[in-house]
Amino acid sequence: MTRAAFTAALAAALALALAFLVLPVVAIFADTSPGRLVSSLDNPVAADALWLSVRTTLTALAVMVVVGTPAAYLLATRRFPGRALAVTALELPLVLPPAVAGIGLLAAFGPRGILGEALASAGVRLPLTTTAVVLALCFVASPFYVRQAQAAFAALDPSLVEASRTLGASEARTFARVAVPVCLPGLAAGTGLAFGRALGEFGATLMFAGSLQGVSQTLPLAIYASFATDFPAALAMSALLVVVSGALLAALRIGGARWAGPTGAVRLGDDARAARAQTAQPA
């Protein structure tokens, strides 16, 4: 195959992929007028579902970042017995059907679950609550963040860490002031993936948290509830979800670009710059 033919084949594959992936999104807006999209914000069901989706997704994202970042760093920088099993367990939700994830959460945290009695004695009830939505989002979306964060930390130049320790920084300070800033573009990418997965979550949320307006009915659940009775409303809410998802993902990308700077070089703090300068010195 000639180079021109190979390039044409690549372009055809890209065009086919773009057409297949973009056409359904375009069709949503083709069948939804701007007026209908704006009027959907006045619908109390859509407004409640949108606010609940954004609030629970951001809460779940904060939990994923706070817990998942050090966990990913440990998996990327340490070798210990059971590490492969731990990685497999953390990535298992990636391949679980959403209904199975919901059943698993019920079996673990429901009234008759493994921790149900202990939670009940403490006065905690999780199913059919907003907290259940956050737990469901964390369960299904956290592997996307942890996996990307682990890859980012694994690609970190070990000499930067060694230089930071040589300069007197503790391991915790090296993690917070060197590893995280250097790996921030990869962490931001994982945040975007986890955010998209959490915002669109449906099955596990329905099974574990139900679909109660203002309590656990996220925007995907509101779309499903309206699908059979008011398809135009479901279409308008779908368009609204696309707009919100695109806006928040764009904000993440813009924030990452500003952090990286106009040349693409990551803006580092004092500790990270000192470590990089140390590694640049001739032996």
N, C-alpha and C positions, 0 to 999 in steps of 0.2 A: 504494500500500500504506500502510495506516495505521501509526502508531507502534507500537500494540499488536501488530499482525500482524507487523511487522518484528522486534519484540522476541521474539515467539513463535518466529519462524523462526530467530533467532540461538540461542535456548535449545534448540530442537530439534537444530540442528547441533552444539552443544556436547554435548548428551546422546548423540547418535549417535557422536561422536568418542570420548567417554569410555567408552561401552559397548564399542566396538570395541577400544580400546586396553587397557582394564582387564580385560575378560572373560578373555582367555588367561592373564593373570597370576593372576587369582582361581582359574581352573580348575586351575592347578598346585597350589595349596595345598588346593583342595577334594579332590584325589586323593592328597594326601600328609598323613599324620597327623603330629602333632608328635613322636610317638615315633619314627617313621620318619626324620624330619628330624634328630633328635638322634643316632639310631643311625648315620646316614650319616657323622657325624664320626669314628666308630670304624673306618670303612672306610679301610684304608691308601691305596687308590687315590684316594678322594675327599679325604682329608687331605693327601696329597702334592700333588694337583692344586690344591687351594685355596691352600696355602701358596705354591706356585710362582706361581699367578696373582697373588696379592697382592704378592709380592716383585717379580716382573718388571714388573707394572703400575706400582708406585710408583717403581721404578728408571727406567722409561721416562718417567714423568711428570716426574721430576727433570731428566732430560736435556732434555725438551721445554721446561720452564720456563727452564732455564739458557741454552739456545741460542735458543729461540724468542722470548723476551721482547725481547732487544736486536735480533733480526732484525725483529720486528714493529715495533719503535720506528723503526728505520731506514726501513722501507717506508712508515710512516705520516707521517713528518716530513720526508722527503727526496724530491726529484724528480730522477731521473738516467736516462740512456739505458739502456734494457733493463729498466726497473722493471716495466712491464706484463708482460714476458716472465717476470721473476722471480716475480711474483705468480701468474701462471698455472702455472708449474712447481711452486710450493709447494702450490697447491690441486689439482693433477692427481690425487694419490692419493685425493681425495674421490670421484672418479667412476670409478676403476679397479676392475674386479672383483677380489675378494680373490685368486683364483687367479692372475690376471695380476700382482698385486703380489708374490706368492710366487715366480713364475717370474722376475720382474725382479730380485728380491733374489738368487736363485740365479745369474742371468746376470751379476750385478755382483760378488758376494762368494763364489760357489761355487768349487770346485776348478778348473773350466774357465772361470770368469768373467773379467771384465775385470781385476779386482784379485786373482784367485785365485792367480796365480803369485807376485805380490809378497807376499801374505799367507802363502803356504806357505813362502817363503824366510825369512820372519820367524818361522816356527814358529807361526803363528796359523791355527786351523781354526774356521770359524764355523758351517757347516751342522750340524744335529742337535745343537746345544748350547743351553744356557740363554741365552748371549749372543745367539744367533740369534733367540730369542723376543723379547728386548728390542729388537733391531733391527727385527723385524717390527712390534712394537707402535708403535715410534716412527714407522715409515714410514706406517702407516695412520691413526694418531691425531693426529700432530703438526699436520696442517692444521687440525683443529678448534680447537686452541689458538691457533695463529698467526693464523688468520683473525679470531677473536674478540679477541685482543690487539691486532691491527692496528686493528680498529674502535674499540676503547677508546682507544687512543692518538690516533687521528684525531679523536676527539671532545674531546680535551683542549683546554682554553682556551689559545690561544697566549700570551695576556697573562701567564699564570702562569709559563710558561717564560721569557718576556722579563723579568719581574720578578725571577725567581730569578737570571738572569744579571746583571741590573742591581745586585743585592745582592752580587755578587762570586763567586757559585758557578760552578764550572766546568761544562762541558756534561755530563760524566760524573756529577758530583754532582747536577746538576739532574735527570738521568734517574733516579738511584737514590733521591733524597730528595724529589722533587716529583712527577715523572711517574708513577712506579710507585705511590706511596701514593694519589694521586688516582684513578688508573685501576684500583685494586685490585679493586673489585667486578666490573668487566668481565673482569679477568684471572682472578678466581676462577670466573666463569661459564665461561670457556674451559677452565679446568682441569677443571671438572666434566664438560664435554662430552668432552674428550680422555680423561679417566679412564673414563667409561662406554664409549667406543668401544674403548679398549685392553683393558678387562677382558673384553669380549665377543668379542674378535677370535678368528677361527677359521681362515679359508682361507689367509691368507698365512703364518700360523704353521705350519699343517700342511704346506704346500709347502716351506717353507724350513727349519724346525726339526724337523719330524717330530712324532711323538707317543710319546716315550719316558718312561715313568713316572719321576718324580723329576728328570727332566732337561729335557724340553720339553713334557710333557703338561699343559697348562693345564686348568682346569675345563671350559671349553667342549669341548675335545678329549676329556676323560674322559666327558663326557655323551654325545658322539657314539659313543665306543667302547662304551658300555654300552647304547646305544639298542636295538640288535638283539638282544642277549643277555639283558639284565636291565632291562626298561623301568621297573619300580618304582624301581630304583636310579638310573636316569637322571632320573626324575621328582624324586626326593629331592635329587639334586645340583643340578637346575635350581632347586628351591626354595631351596636353600642359596645359590646364586649370586644369586638375587633378593634374599635377605636381606642378603648381604654388600654388594651393589651399593647397595641402598637405605640401609644404615647408613653407608657411606662417603660417599655423596652427601649424606645428611643432615648428616654431620659437616662437610662443606665448606660447606653452606648456613648452618649454625649459626655456624661460624667467620667467615664473611663478614658475618653479621648482627651478631656481637659487634664486629667491626672497625668496622662502620658505626655502631654505637651505637643506642640505643633510638629516636632520632629519625630514623634513616636517613642522618644526616650522617656522612661518612667521617671517621674519626679520623686526623688528619694529624700528621706530625712537625713539628719546629721549623722546618725549611726550608720545607716546604709551607705552614705557617701564615704564615710571614713573607712568602712570595711572594703569598699570597692577601690579606694585609693591605696589601701594597704596591699591588696592583691596585685595592683598595677606596678608596685615597686619592684625593681629587679632583685633577684635573689642574691 
